Every structure is written in structure tokens, then in C-alpha cells.
């Protein structure tokens, strides 16, 4: 503020320790650090820019596109607030974990659990979908990396990959399936049969497909418990055709599947 209007105290009012620059206010202040640590946001590969706000912002925009940045922030912050309202944010947890699930949880007997995620690259105008199916014994039984020819906003892509996973599950003949996503807003819309204009057609398809299974449910999990489908989604962006694994799985995929099971994984 002092740099803009030459009035006021130049020292940060939050911590009282350093001059209040943009970089200090957003990254270096002890209060800012605490907020970043608790917030459900992470900017992979961008931490090196935290000493220059504008370099950080331009790199973020260049990596994902301005609209995607805004969509992702709003989407994840809304999820965080919903978790707080539901009373599932653990107090005293320095990582700000959501306590809905701690580690990937196995499905019920005779059920299959399918985890989904979407990755976006607005700069290239592409998205990727990751889908992984596991059984009661925590074994990976199928996985898919699905590239797309266009890129919508985060909420639309998350809904689309759930619909795609339902179609794949029907193709495999699975009759009791739990679909799990780290997009709470979409999961809540599905479970509440609540319309949302931007994904109305997709939701209608999902509700219709739901009736094709003997039993079918939708659940939310933290992104930290969804790393297999997340990496598959990122991998899919660079593909031309769908990649499917049935028996032999890449070592990195199996390692991530094991990491998902760990309760202490951040």
C-alpha cells in the first residue's frame, strides 16, 4: 500500500516482521504460509517463482490458461468450504487434510471401485481423463488413460470422465460399482439429483446410466487419495488414442496404487 499511495506503515501488518511487498504478502509472510499450507491448493512446479509474484502469476497462466486458474481456484476453495461446513476438516492438522477419507478405502464385498480424474492443458487446448478400477482386495484390475480432442472447464471435464467411467464399467459387465472422484461439487450434484446448467446434459446421462447397474454409488475423496487416476489423466494429455491396461500394469501405476493406501500420505 505504501508503494502505491506513499502513505501508511511499510511494515507488514500481519506479521510485523518485514516490508510488505507483493511477494511477502502472498508467499513469505508467516500468515500467508499458514494459509497456503491449510488451503486445498497446490501449484505443481511453480514453487520456484515464489520470490516474484508476477513471474509466478505469468507462469501459472502460461501453464494452464487464465480461465482455468480461476476455475480451479474457485472449484477447490468451494470444496474446502463445503468440507468445513460438513465438519470434516481435521483441526490441528498442519497439512489441512480433509478428514472424509484417510487413504484409499476398499469397496464393499463383490463391489468394484473406480476412481476418476481429469487433467487440463488450456494452452494446448487438450484434456486427459484417468480411470482406474480396483477390487475388494485392493488389486488394480483395469486402468485407462483417455485423451480428448478439446478442453472444457474443470467441472465439465470431471463430470465427463465420470460418465465415461460408467460406460466402461458397463462394457466390463460390472454390476456393483462405486465411482469415486476428488471433485466434490460434481459428486454432490450427482447424489442430490441437483441440476447444474453447465453440466446438465452430462448429469442427465449419469443419472440414466446409474439405473443400468444393480447397485451404483458416487463418493468423494481427497486428491491425495486419487493419485493413480490423476497421473493417468496427465499421461493421457500426450496420447493420441486411449491406452488401456488389463493384466500387466506399469510399475509407476502400481507404486502409486500402493501410495494411495497409506493414511499419512499428503
N, C-alpha and C positions, 0 to 999 in steps of 0.2 A: 504494500500500500504506500509506503514511504517513497518508493521508487517512482510510483505513478503520480502522486499528488504532493510529494515533498512535505507531508505532514504526518504526525504520529511517531510512535516509537519504532525504530527499525528492527528491534529485537522481537523474535517470535513470541506471541502472547500465549501460545500453548505450552511451550517447554521453558521459555525464558533463557535459553542456552546459546542460541545462535541468531545471526541475521536472517530475517525472513525473506528468502528468495523463493522462487517457484520450486526449485529443486528441493530446498529444505522443507517447504510446506507439504509437498507431495510425497517425498521419499525419506528425508534424513531426520525429520522431527520425530522424537520418541513417540508422540501421539499418532503420527502418521504410520510409523512402523507397526504399532499395535493394531491399527485399523486394517492395514494390508494383511497382517498375519491372521486376523479373525475373519476377514471378508472372504466369500467363496469365489475369488477371482484369482487367476494366475495368468501371467503373460510369458509363455514359454519362449526362452531365447532372448528376451528383451531386457533382462535384468542389468546387462552391461551398460544400458543407457540411462541408469537411474541418476546419474550426475548431471544430466542435461535433459530437462523436461521436454524441450522442443524436439530434440533428436529422438527421444523416446516416443513421443506422440507421432512424429512423422514415420518412424519405423513401424509403429503399430498400425497406422493407417495403410502404409505401403504393403504390409504383410497380409492384411485381412480386408481392407476397404473400410471407409469411414462408417458406412451404414451398418456393416457387420459389427464393428466395435460397439456402436451404440446399442444395437440389438442384443449383443452378448452381455453387455454390462447390465442392461435393464432386465433381461431374462434371468440372469443368475442372481442379481440382487433381489428380484421379486421372489425367487425360490428361497433365498436365505430368510427373507422376512416371513414367508409362509411357514418356514420351519420354526422360526422363533415364535410365531403366533400359536403354532401347534405344541409348543413346549418341548421340542425335540433337539434343541441346541444345548449341548453339554456345557454347563457352567464350569469355569476354571480350566478349560481345555485350551492350551496355548495355541493349538492349531486351528481352533474354531470349527471342530468337526461337527457335522450334523449327526445326531445320535439315532437316526432312523434305522440304519444298519451299520454294523461294525464288521467289515469284511464281507465277501460274497457269501450269501446264505444258500444252502442247497434246497432244492424244491421238495415237495411232499412225495411220498411213495407213488411210483407209477406216473409221475409228472416229469415234464421236460421244462427247464428254464432257459429262456432265450434272452440274452442281453443285446441291446441295440445302442448305436450311437451314430452321429453324423459329424463330419468334419467339412469345413468350408474354406475355400480359397477364392475370395471375391476377385482378387487381382487377375486370376486366370479364368474366372467365371466357371469354376467347377466345384463339385462337392463329391464326397465319398461317404458310403454307408458301411458300417461294420456290424456284423451279426455273428453271434456265437451261441451255440446250443450246448448245454451240459445236463447230465442226468443226476439222479439222486446220489450217486456215488462220486460226484464232483468231477466226473470224466468229461472232457471235451468230446462231443460226438459229431458235430458239424460246425463249420465256420465259413463265412462268406465275406468277401471284400467286393463291394459293388460300386463302380464308378458311375457318375451321372454326366449328362451332356450339358447341364445348365446348373445354376446355383441360385436357390431362393434364400429367404432369410432363415435364421437358425430354427425358429419354431416350426416352420413348414417342413424343413428337412428332417427334423426329429420326428414329426408325425409321419412323414413319408416312409422313413426306414422302419417304423413300427408296422405300418401297413404291409410293406414288402416282406418283413419277417413273418407275418401271419400267412401270407401266401406261400412262402417257403415251407412253413410248418405243415400246412395242408398238403403240400406236394409230398412231404415225407411221411404223411399218414399219422402224424402225432395227434392224439385226441384230447390229452390233458396238458395244457401248456400255460406257463406263466411268462408273460412278456415284461421285462424289466428295463427301465430307461433312467438316465440321470437328468431328464428334463421333466421336472415336477409339474410345470404348468400344463404340459400336454397330457401327462398321466392323469392329473386331476380332472381335466376336461373329459377325458375318456370315461373315467369312473363315475363322474357325476352326470353323464349324458348331457353335458352343457355345451351349447353351440359357441363357436368362435369363428367370426366371419372369415379370417384369413386362412383357416384350415377346415372350413365347414364340409366341403366335399370329402376330404380325407377322413374326417371324423365319421361321417356317414358310412363310408366304406368299412372302417374299422368296426363300427357297431354292427354292421351287417355280417362281416366275417366272423365276429365273435359268436354268432349263433351257429356257425358251422362246426364248432368244436363241442365235444361232450362237456368239457369244463375249460374255462379260459379266464384268466385274471391278469391285471396290469398292476405293476408295483414300481415304486421309485427307489432309487439307490443313489448314494453319493458317487460323484465321478471317480473318486479314488478306488471304488469297488468295481469300476466298469472299464478297467484299463485295456482289457482284451479287445472289446468292440471298438474302443477309442482308437487304438493303434491300427486295427483293421480298417477303420474309416479313413485315417490319414494315409495308409498304404494304398487304399482304393483310388485316391485322387490321381495318382500317376498311372493307373491302369487304363487299358482300352476296353477290356472285356471283364466280365465277372470272374473272380477267382474263387474256387470252392475247394474245401478240403474235407474229405470224408474219413480217411483212415490214418494217413501219415500227415502229421501237423508240423509246421516249422518249430524249431527249438525255442525261438523267441516267444511264440504264441503260448507254448506250454509253460514257459517260465513266468509269463505274465498271469496265466491262469492260476498258478500256484501263489503268486504275489497277491492276487485278489482275495485269497482266502485268509490272509494274515490280518488280524484285528488291528495291529498297530501301524499298518501301512498308511501313510499320509496321502 
